[in-house]
Amino acid sequence: QVQLVESGGGLVQAGGSLRLSCAASGIIFSINTMAWYRQAPGKQRELVSRITIGGNTNYADSVKGRFTISRDNAKNTVYLQMNSLKPEDSAVYYCACHRWDRARDPEYWGQGTQLTVSS
C-alpha cells in the first residue's frame, strides 16, 4: 500500500530552522510530483511547495526565500528545509504526491507532522 511518512516536526523558536522529511513507499517515486501542504487550526489547507519529477520547484509567497524543497530519488524521500521560522508557520505539515508533472490534486497524503514556532 501507499505510505507517505513525515518526520522532523517539533517545537522551535522564532528565527530557527528545521528540516521535514517525507519517506514514500508503494509508489514509483521518480514519476511523482511531490508537495508539502500545511494547515493551521481554523484555516484552510494550503500548498507550501511543490517539486516536479525533473526537479522544478515552486513556493507559496509566504515562504519564498525561507523554505527549500528537495528530493532524493535514491531514498524515495522529499525534504522541506525551513529557515527563519515565524510563529505563523505553525501548522500541521502534510506530504502529498501525484503522478507526472501536470499540477493537480494530490493522489495520496501523509498523516502530517506538527510544527510549532514559539515567539
Secondary structure, 3 states (H helix, E strand, C coil): CCEEEEECCEEEECCCCEEEEEEEECCCHHHEEEEEEEECCCCCCEEEEEECCCCCEEECCCCCCCEEEEEECCCCEEEEEECCCCHHHCEEEEEEEEEECCCCCCCEECCCEEEEEEC
